[in-house]
Amino acid sequence: MSVVRDLRVLLSLRDFRHLLSVRLLSQGADGVYQVALAAYVVFSPEKQTSAASIASAMAVLLLPYSLVGPFAGVLLDRWRRRQVFLYGNLLRALLAAATAVLMVAHVPDWLFYASALCVTAVNRFVLAGLSAALPRVVDTERLVLANSLSPTAGTLAATVGGGLAFAVRLVASGSDAAVVLLGAFLYLCAALTALSMAPGLLGPDRTPEQPRLGTALADTARALLAAVRHLAEPRRREAAWALAAMTLMRFCYGALLVLLLMLCRYALSSSPDEGLRLLGLALTVSGAGFFAAALVTPWVVGRIGPVRWIVVCAGAAALLEPALGLPFAAGPLLVAVFVLGLITQGAKIATDTIVQASVDDGFRGRIFSLYDVLFNTAFVGAAGLAALMLPPDGRSAALVVLVALFYGLTAVAMARFESCRNDKKGDVSRETSPPR
C-alpha cells in the first residue's frame, strides 16, 4: 500500500522522527497534567461539581492564554522554533512541579488556577510551533500523511499519558500531586529531546528581532492584521473556510465534553472514583477514534479532497451524535465518543493540511496561533452554553439536539463552499479553453 510505503519514508526521516518525539513527550505530559487537573477540580470527593464550575475552570484556564496566542504566533515567526521547544518544556516542567506543591499545600483556588494557567500559556507556544515546523522536515507530497501521523500521534500520546496518570493515581492512593510530578518529568524529557535537532533546523528563515516592549506590541498588531489579510486573499479562501468550520466543530466538541464530564460524575456513576474510571475508559475509546482517523483520513482525502472530508465528518456527526447521545447510557455513549474522536480528528487533519498548504511559511506561526485562539474561545463559549443548559446530572436532550444542528450547519456551509468553488473553476476552464 502507498500509505504504508509513505509512512515508512516519513519515519526514516531523522528530523521528522525527532520532531515527532518532542510532540509525543510534550503531549503525553499534557495528558498527564490534564487528567490530574480534572481529577482535582471535578472528581475530588470533597467538591460538589456543577457545569457552571467546570465552565468557570475552563474560562480561567483557556481564555487568558488565548490572548497569548497571537503574540505566540508573532514570536514564533521570529524565534527559532527548536529553542521554543527546549526552553518552553523546561519552563513547563518547573511550573508543573510548582502546581504539585500547591496541591499538597491546599492553597486557595485562585492560586492553583494561576499556576495551571502559566503551564497552559506556555503550551500555546509549543503546540503552534510543532504545527508550523512540520513542513520544514517533510516534503509537500507527504504533508497530508504527516498531518495525519504527527498530530494524531500526539493526541494518542496525550491519551496514553492520561491512562498513565490514572495508573499512577491508583498506585499513589489518589494523589493528584504525584500525577502532576510525572507530567513535570515528561516535560523535562521533551526539552532534552529537542536538543537532538540543530537550532536553525525548524526555522523561521528570517533573522530574529528583539524590539522594545512597546514596539513589539505595535508590531504584533500589525503582524496580526497582515496575517488576517493574508488569510483573506482569494487564494487562501479555502483555508479561511476550513478554519471557520473547525471552530464550529470545536464548539460542539466543547459542549459535549462538559456533558460527558457531568454524566460521568453523576448520572452514570455512584461515586467520584467510579466516575473517574468511566471517564478514563471514555478517553481511551476516544483515542481509538483518533487513531482510526489517522488511518482513514489520508486515503479519503486523496480521493475526495480535504474540504469534502470535512463535509462528511460534520454530516456524520449531525446524524450519529443524537442517535447515540440521547439514550444517556454508558454503552451508546462510548460508541459516540469513538465516532466523535474519529470525526473531530479527521476534520482537524484536513484543516491543518489546508492551512499549511495555503499559507506562506512566514505567516504559519501567526495563522496557527490565531487557529488556537479560535479553538479556545469556541471551547469556552461551548462550556458556558452547556453550563446554562445542563441540569445537575448532565442529562440534556436539548443540548444534544442543538449540537447536532450545529454539526449539520457546518456540513451544509462547507458543501456549498465546495460547490461554488467548483462552479467557478468550471467557468474559468470554459473561458480559457480554445474554441473548436
C-alpha positions in Angstrom: 0.0 0.0 0.0 1.2 3.5 -0.8 0.2 4.8 2.6 2.4 2.2 4.3 5.3 3.0 2.0 5.0 6.7 2.6 4.7 6.1 6.3 7.9 4.2 6.3 9.6 7.0 4.3 8.4 9.5 6.9 9.7 7.5 9.8 13.0 7.1 8.1 13.5 10.9 8.1 15.7 11.6 11.1 14.5 15.2 11.6 10.8 14.2 11.4 11.4 11.4 14.0 13.0 13.9 16.4 10.2 16.5 15.9 7.6 13.7 16.4 9.4 12.6 19.6 9.2 16.1 21.0 5.5 16.1 20.2 4.8 12.7 21.8 6.6 13.6 25.0 5.1 17.1 25.2 1.5 16.0 24.6 1.9 12.9 26.7 2.8 15.2 29.6 -0.2 17.4 28.7 -2.4 14.3 29.0 -1.0 13.5 32.4 -1.3 17.1 33.6 -4.9 17.5 32.3 -6.1 14.3 34.0 -4.6 15.5 37.2 -6.4 18.8 36.9 -9.7 17.1 36.0 -9.4 14.7 39.0 -8.5 17.6 41.3 -11.3 20.0 40.1 -14.1 17.7 39.0 -13.7 14.4 40.8 -12.5 15.3 44.2 -14.9 13.8 46.8 -15.0 17.0 48.8 -16.0 19.1 45.8 -19.6 19.5 44.6 -19.0 19.9 40.9 -21.5 21.7 38.6 -21.5 22.5 34.9 -21.0 26.2 35.9 -17.9 25.3 38.0 -16.5 23.3 35.0 -17.2 26.2 32.7 -15.6 28.6 35.1 -12.4 26.5 35.3 -12.3 26.3 31.5 -12.7 30.1 31.2 -9.9 30.7 33.8 -7.5 28.2 32.1 -8.3 28.9 28.4 -9.5 32.5 27.9 -6.5 34.3 29.4 -3.9 32.4 27.4 -6.0 32.8 24.3 -4.7 36.3 24.5 -1.2 34.9 24.4 -1.9 33.1 21.1 -1.4 36.0 18.7 1.8 37.0 20.5 3.0 33.4 20.3 2.5 33.4 16.6 4.4 36.6 16.0 7.3 35.4 18.2 7.3 32.0 16.6 7.9 33.8 13.3 11.0 35.4 14.9 12.3 32.9 17.4 14.0 29.7 16.5 11.3 27.1 16.9 13.7 24.5 18.2 14.6 26.9 21.1 10.9 27.3 21.8 10.6 23.5 22.3 13.7 23.4 24.5 13.0 26.3 26.9 9.2 26.1 26.7 9.3 22.5 28.0 11.9 23.3 30.6 9.7 26.1 31.9 6.6 23.8 32.0 8.5 21.2 34.0 9.2 23.8 36.6 5.7 25.2 36.7 4.1 21.8 36.8 6.3 20.9 39.8 5.1 24.2 41.4 1.5 23.1 40.8 2.1 19.8 42.7 3.4 21.8 45.7 0.3 24.0 45.6 -2.0 20.9 45.5 -0.3 19.5 48.6 -0.4 22.8 50.4 -4.2 23.2 49.8 -3.9 26.8 48.7 -6.9 29.0 47.6 -8.3 28.0 44.2 -7.2 31.2 42.5 -3.5 30.5 43.2 -3.9 26.9 41.9 -5.6 28.2 38.8 -2.9 30.8 38.3 -0.2 28.1 38.3 -2.1 25.9 35.9 -2.7 28.9 33.7 1.0 29.5 33.4 1.6 25.9 32.2 -1.1 26.1 29.6 0.0 29.5 28.4 3.5 28.1 27.5 1.6 25.2 25.8 0.4 27.6 23.1 4.0 28.3 22.0 4.9 24.7 21.9 1.8 23.3 20.0 1.7 26.2 17.5 5.4 25.7 16.9 5.0 22.0 16.3 2.5 22.6 13.5 4.4 25.5 12.0 7.7 23.4 11.9 6.3 20.3 10.3 6.7 21.5 6.7 10.4 22.1 7.4 11.0 18.3 7.9 8.6 16.8 5.4 8.2 17.3 1.7 4.9 18.7 0.2 3.9 15.3 -1.3 3.7 13.7 2.1 2.4 16.6 4.1 -1.2 15.1 4.3 0.2 11.9 5.7 2.5 13.8 8.1 -0.5 15.8 9.3 -2.3 12.5 9.9 0.5 10.9 11.8 2.0 13.7 13.8 -1.0 15.5 15.4 -2.9 12.2 15.8 0.1 10.5 17.4 0.3 13.5 19.7 -3.3 13.1 20.6 -2.8 9.4 21.2 0.2 10.2 23.4 -2.0 12.5 25.4 -4.5 9.7 25.8 -1.7 7.3 26.9 -0.5 10.0 29.2 -4.0 10.2 30.7 -4.1 6.4 31.2 -0.7 6.5 32.8 -2.0 9.3 35.1 -4.9 7.0 36.2 -2.4 4.2 36.9 -0.1 6.5 38.9 -3.1 7.9 40.8 -4.2 4.4 41.7 -0.7 3.4 42.9 -0.3 6.7 44.8 -3.6 6.3 46.6 -5.4 9.1 44.8 -2.5 11.6 45.0 -3.0 14.2 42.2 0.2 15.9 43.2 2.2 12.7 42.3 0.5 12.6 38.9 1.5 16.3 38.2 5.1 15.4 39.1 5.0 12.7 36.5 3.9 15.3 34.0 6.8 17.6 35.0 9.2 14.7 34.3 7.8 14.2 30.8 8.1 17.9 30.1 11.7 17.7 31.0 12.2 14.7 28.7 10.6 16.7 25.8 13.1 19.5 26.4 16.1 17.2 26.4 14.8 15.6 23.2 14.7 19.0 21.4 18.5 19.1 21.8 18.8 16.4 19.2 17.8 18.9 16.5 20.0 21.7 15.1 19.0 25.2 16.5 18.2 26.6 13.0 16.6 23.4 11.5 13.0 24.3 12.1 13.1 27.9 11.0 11.9 30.6 10.6 14.4 31.8 7.9 14.4 35.5 8.8 16.7 36.9 11.4 15.1 37.2 14.8 14.5 40.7 16.1 14.4 41.9 19.7 12.3 45.1 19.8 11.3 47.0 22.9 8.1 46.1 24.5 6.1 49.0 23.0 7.5 48.3 19.6 6.8 44.6 19.9 3.1 45.3 20.8 2.7 47.6 17.8 4.5 45.1 15.6 2.3 42.3 16.9 -0.9 44.2 16.0 0.4 45.0 12.5 1.6 41.4 12.0 -1.7 40.0 13.0 -3.5 42.3 10.6 -1.1 41.2 7.9 -1.9 37.6 8.8 -5.6 38.2 8.6 -5.2 40.0 5.2 -3.0 37.1 4.1 -5.8 34.7 5.0 -8.4 36.9 3.4 -6.7 36.7 0.0 -8.9 34.9 -2.6 -6.4 32.0 -3.0 -6.5 31.5 0.8 -10.3 31.3 1.0 -10.2 27.6 1.4 -8.1 27.9 4.5 -10.4 30.6 5.9 -13.5 28.4 5.4 -11.8 25.3 6.9 -10.8 27.3 10.0 -14.4 28.5 10.4 -15.7 25.0 10.1 -13.2 23.6 12.5 -14.0 26.3 15.0 -17.7 25.5 15.0 -16.9 21.8 15.3 -14.7 22.6 18.3 -17.6 24.5 19.8 -19.7 21.3 19.5 -16.9 19.2 21.0 -16.5 21.5 24.0 -20.2 21.4 24.8 -20.2 17.6 24.6 -17.1 17.3 26.8 -18.8 19.2 29.6 -21.9 17.0 29.2 -19.6 13.9 29.3 -17.9 15.1 32.5 -21.2 15.7 34.2 -22.7 12.4 33.1 -19.5 10.5 34.4 -19.6 12.4 37.6 -23.3 12.0 38.5 -25.7 10.2 36.1 -23.6 7.2 35.2 -21.7 6.6 38.4 -22.4 6.2 42.1 -19.1 7.7 43.3 -16.3 10.1 42.2 -13.8 7.2 41.7 -16.3 5.2 39.6 -17.0 8.3 37.5 -13.2 8.9 37.0 -12.8 5.4 35.8 -15.6 5.8 33.4 -14.1 9.0 32.1 -10.8 7.2 31.7 -12.4 4.5 29.6 -14.2 7.2 27.5 -10.9 8.9 26.9 -9.3 5.6 25.8 -12.1 4.9 23.4 -11.8 8.5 22.0 -8.1 7.8 21.5 -9.0 4.8 19.4 -11.2 7.1 17.3 -8.3 9.5 16.8 -6.1 6.5 15.7 -8.8 5.4 13.2 -8.9 8.9 11.8 -5.1 8.8 11.2 -5.6 5.6 9.2 -8.6 6.6 7.2 -8.1 10.3 6.5 -5.1 10.2 4.1 -6.8 7.6 2.0 -10.1 9.5 1.9 -8.5 13.0 1.4 -6.5 11.5 -1.5 -9.8 10.6 -3.2 -12.3 13.2 -2.4 -10.2 16.1 -1.1 -9.9 17.7 2.3 -13.0 20.0 2.1 -15.3 17.2 1.2 -13.9 15.1 4.0 -14.8 17.9 6.4 -18.3 17.8 5.0 -18.5 14.1 5.5 -17.2 14.4 9.1 -19.6 17.1 10.1 -22.6 15.4 8.4 -21.9 12.1 10.1 -21.7 13.9 13.4 -25.0 15.6 12.8 -26.7 12.2 12.2 -24.9 9.9 14.7 -24.5 12.3 17.7 -28.2 12.5 18.7 -28.8 8.8 17.9 -26.0 7.7 20.3 -26.2 10.5 22.8 -30.0 10.8 23.6 -30.2 7.4 25.4 -27.8 8.8 28.0 -26.4 5.3 28.6 -22.8 4.1 29.0 -22.8 1.8 26.0 -24.1 4.2 23.3 -22.1 7.0 25.0 -18.8 5.1 24.5 -19.7 4.4 20.8 -20.5 8.1 20.4 -17.1 9.0 22.0 -15.3 6.8 19.4 -17.3 8.3 16.5 -16.7 11.9 17.6 -13.0 11.2 18.1 -12.7 9.9 14.6 -14.8 12.8 13.1 -13.1 15.5 15.1 -9.5 14.4 14.4 -10.3 13.6 10.7 -11.6 17.2 10.2 -8.6 18.6 12.1 -6.2 16.7 9.9 -7.9 18.0 6.8 -7.9 21.6 8.2 -4.3 21.5 9.2 -3.3 20.3 5.7 -5.4 23.0 4.0 -3.9 25.8 6.2 -0.3 24.5 5.8 -0.7 24.2 2.0 -2.3 27.6 1.6 -0.3 29.8 3.9 3.2 31.0 3.3 5.9 29.9 5.7 6.5 33.4 7.1 2.8 33.5 8.2 2.3 30.0 9.5 3.2 30.7 13.1 0.7 33.6 13.3 -2.1 31.7 11.5 -1.7 28.7 13.7 -1.8 30.9 16.8 -5.0 32.5 15.5 -6.2 29.0 15.0 -5.6 28.3 18.7 -7.4 31.4 19.7 -10.5 30.4 17.7 -10.3 26.9 19.2 -10.1 28.0 22.8 -12.7 30.8 22.5 -15.1 28.4 20.9 -14.4 25.8 23.6 -15.0 28.2 26.5 -18.2 29.5 24.8 -19.5 26.0 24.4 -18.7 25.3 28.1 -20.7 28.5 29.0 -23.6 27.4 26.9 -23.5 23.9 28.5 -23.5 25.5 32.0 -26.7 27.3 31.1 -28.5 24.2 29.6 -27.3 21.2 31.7 -29.3 20.0 34.7 -27.3 18.8 37.8 -27.0 15.2 36.5 -25.9 16.3 33.0 -28.9 14.8 31.0 -30.0 17.5 28.5 -31.7 16.4 25.3 -31.9 20.0 24.2 -28.1 20.4 24.2 -27.6 17.1 22.3 -30.0 18.2 19.6 -28.6 21.8 19.4 -25.1 20.4 18.9 -26.4 18.1 16.1 -27.9 21.2 14.4 -24.5 23.0 14.6 -22.8 20.0 13.0 -25.4 20.0 10.3 -24.9 23.7 9.7 -21.2 23.2 9.3 -21.7 20.4 6.8 -24.1 22.4 4.7 -21.9 25.5 4.7 -18.8 23.6 3.6 -20.7 21.7 0.9 -22.0 25.0 -0.5 -18.5 26.5 -0.5 -17.0 23.5 -2.3 -19.9 23.6 -4.9 -19.4 27.3 -5.6 -15.6 26.8 -5.9 -16.1 24.0 -8.4 -18.5 26.1 -10.4 -16.0 28.9 -10.6 -13.3 26.5 -11.7 -15.6 25.2 -14.4 -16.4 28.8 -15.6 -12.7 29.6 -15.8 -11.9 26.4 -17.6 -14.6 27.1 -20.2 -13.4 30.7 -20.7 -9.8 29.6 -21.2 -10.4 26.6 -23.4 -9.8 27.2 -27.1 -12.8 27.2 -29.5 -13.3 24.1 -31.5 
